[in-house]
Amino acid sequence: MSNETAVLLATHNDGNTLFRALDSLLDSKVKVDVYIVDDASSPPVQLPNKYNQTVSLVRLDQNKGLTKALNIGLGVILEKPYRFIARMDADDIANGDRFFEQLEFLSERPEIHGVGTWARFFDESDVGKTLFHFSPPCEPGDIKRFLHLNSPLLHPSWCFRASVFRELGGYNEEFSVAQDYEFLCRASRQGYSFANIPRYLMDYQVSSQGVSVRKRKVQLRARLSLQLKYFDFLNVYAWYGLVKTVILFSVPMGVIEAVKRRSKQYEKK
């Protein structure tokens, strides 16, 4: 290891977007080590020489799915004394200031165990085309309440103290999707605190082939099962989150996208 922060990234047939993501990580103001889990891509990932110094590649012969691939990568990282573990997806773009701001935040707020950021969601066919902005709550108390509705930390924006993963273990492999939401719910229940930095330090690609589009019902079922698992009968937010998820089952994806587009139009006014 050459740095104090490891970035975990899993990939499966992501093509050139992987190198776009890596380039954004290597342009970071704070140097990081990157661990790529190649989840049986076809053809296998071949890294150009320019990545040799800071990028490690873990190859899987069989496709394991995102949750298991992430846990395999975590196992490799946790064998080393990194202080921080961050996440990134193979089709997203990190702002050059991202890790500088996240590590500075965690240094100034020792009571916080992990921090995410706000993000710009862009169209897969046009990096410059903003679909909408993701600006969830930032303070720990607000995040804990928002957890009853959905995940308040964008998974690829995570930067957590490595001790969180060492103490809690990895992702729950019963969840092929929403594994990040399950981890946050479990961590919050055990007293860990999280925050967001109110700056757009991530560009998140919205893909027509992405999990959020292809497996929306699966995502909603996973969210509902987690809301029930961690349900607090005396918390009004828990009831609100449960009702909201049930309603979303009957709302077509096209309607949701139309609302997001309308919200974006209002943002420009």
N, C-alpha and C positions, 0 to 999 in steps of 0.2 A: 504494500500500500504506500501511496505517496502523499495522500491528503487526508483530512479528518472527516470528510463527507463522502459517502458512497451513494450513487444513484442507481436504483434498481429499475430495469426496463426489460419487459418481455416482448417478444416479437414473433409473429407467425405470418409469413408471406406479405410483409408490409412494403417491400420494394424500396424505392428511392426515398420515401418519406422517412425511413429509418435514418438515412444519412443526413437528411435535413434536420432531424431531431438531434442527432449527435453533434452536428456543427453548431447548433444553438447552445448545446451544453458546453462544448469546448470554448465557446466565445464568452463564457461566464466570467464575470469580474473575480469571482472566487473559484479557484481550481478544485475540481471534483474528480473522483474515480468513478467510472461507469461500468456497471455489470449488466451485460446483455444476456438474457436467456433466450436462445433460439429454439422456440418450441416446434421443432421439426419442420422448419420452412422448406419449401421446395421451389427452387434449389436452396441449399443451405446458405446462410449468410456468410459472405466473404468480406472481411474488413480490409480496406486500403491501409497501407503502411502508416499513414499519418495518424491513425488512431491507436497505434501500438502502445504508446507510453501510458495512456490513461484509460483504455477500454479493455475489459476482459470479457471473453466470450464463453458462455456455457452452452454446449450443444446437447439437445435432447433428441434421441433417435425416434421416439414416438411422441405424437402430439398429446400433451397432458392437459391442455386447457389453461386459461389464465391463472386461476387460483393456485393450482399445483406448480405451475411454472414459477410464479412469484415466490412460493415457499422454498422451492429448490434454490432460487437465487438468494433468498434471505439466509438460507443455511450456509452458503458460501461466504456471504458478507459477514455474518455473525462469528465466523471463525477468526476474524481479524478485529483489531481494537478500534474500529471506527467510533467516533462520538455521535455522528448523525447519519441517518439513513433517509434518503429522499426518493420520491417516485417520479416517473416520467413515462409517457406512452410513446410508441414508435411513430406516431403521426402528429405529434404536437410540437410546439415551439416554445422554448423557454427564453424569457427576457434576460439580457445580460446581467441585470441587477438582481435577479431573483434570489440567488443563494446568498449574496451579500446581505440583502435585507432580511432574509429569513434567519440567517445565523446571528446577525446583529440583534434581531428581535429576541431570539431564544437566549442570547447572552444577557440581555437587559431584563428578561422576564423569566427567572429561574423556576417560577411556579407553573409555567406552561410547558407541557410535554411535547407538543407538536404544533406546527403552524402551516396553514395553507395560504393561498392568495386568491384574489379576484382574477377573472379570466375573460378573454374575448373569444367568443365562439365564431369560427369562420367556416365558410363553405369549402368543401373538399376540391371543388373545381376552380376556386379562385381564393388564394390566400388573403388577398386584400379585401375580400367581401365579408364584412361583419354581419353575422346573422342576429346576434344579440349579445349582451354582456351578462356575465354571471357575477353577481355581487352579493353573496350571502352575508349573514351576520359575522361580526368580527370578535366580539368579546366572549369569554368563556361561558358566562351565564346565558347569554342569548343563544350561543351555539348549543348548549345543553337542552334548551327548550326546543330549538329547531330540529334536534335529533328525533323528536317525536313525529316530525313530518317527513323528513328525508335526510340524506347526508349533507351536512353543511360545509364540508371540506371537499373540494374537487380532488379526486384521487391522484391524478398526475401532478398536482401542485403540493403534495405532502412533503414536509421536511420535519422528521421526528427525531427525538433523541433516541439513539440506538438502544438505550436501556428499556424503552417501552416494548420493543420487540423481544428483547432478551427476557423480560419479566412476564409478558403475556403470551409469548409464542407467536407463531405466524398467523396466517389467515385460516379461517375455518373452511376446510375443504368440502363441507356439506353444501357450500354455496358456490356454484359455478359463476354466478353473477351476484352483484351487490355485496361482494366480499369485503369491500372497503366500509360499507355501511355497517355490516355486522361487526367488524373490528372496532369501529368507533363506538358503537353501542356498548360493546363488551368493555372497552376501555373506560368509557364514561361511567358505567355502572361500578367500576372498581376504583373510581376516584381520580382518574387522569383528566387533565384539563387541556383544551385545545383552543386555538385562536386562528383568525385570518388577518392577513395584512391587506388593508383597503387600497390596494393598487393592482392594476391589471398587469401582472407579471408572467402570465401564461397565455399562449394562443392555443385554443383547443379546437381540433378539427372535427367537424360534424360530418360523418360519413354515412352515405345511404346503406352501406354494408355494416355499419357499426352496431354494437350490441343494443344501444338505446333505441335503434330503429327496428332492427330485425327481430329482437327478442323483447319488445316492450312489455308484452303480457307476462313474460317470464320475470322480467325485472319487477313488475308490479306485484306479482305473487311473492317474490322474495322479500320485497319491502314490507308487504302485509304480514308475512310470517315473522319478520323481525319486530314489527310494531306490536304484534301479539306477544311475542316472547318476552319483550322488555316493557310490557304494558304497565302503566301506573294508573290505577283506577281513580285516584284522587287528583290527577293532573289533567286540566282542561285541554292542554296541548296534545296529550296522548289521545284523547277522544277526537279532537279536531283532525289529527293526522290520520287516524283510522278511517274516519268518514271520508276524508279527501281521497285517500288511496282507493277506497271502494268506488267512489264516483268516477275516478279516472279510468277504471276498467271499461266504462261504458262510453267514454269520450274518444272519438277517432283521433288518430295522430294528426291528421290534416287540420283539424280544428285547433289543436294545441299549437301547431306551427303557425297558423294564421294569427292567433293571439300574440305569439312572440313577435311576429313581423309587425303587427300593429303597435305593440309596445315599443319596438325599435323606432317606428315612425314618430311616436310621441317624444322619445328621447332626443330626437333631432330638433324638435320645435323649441 
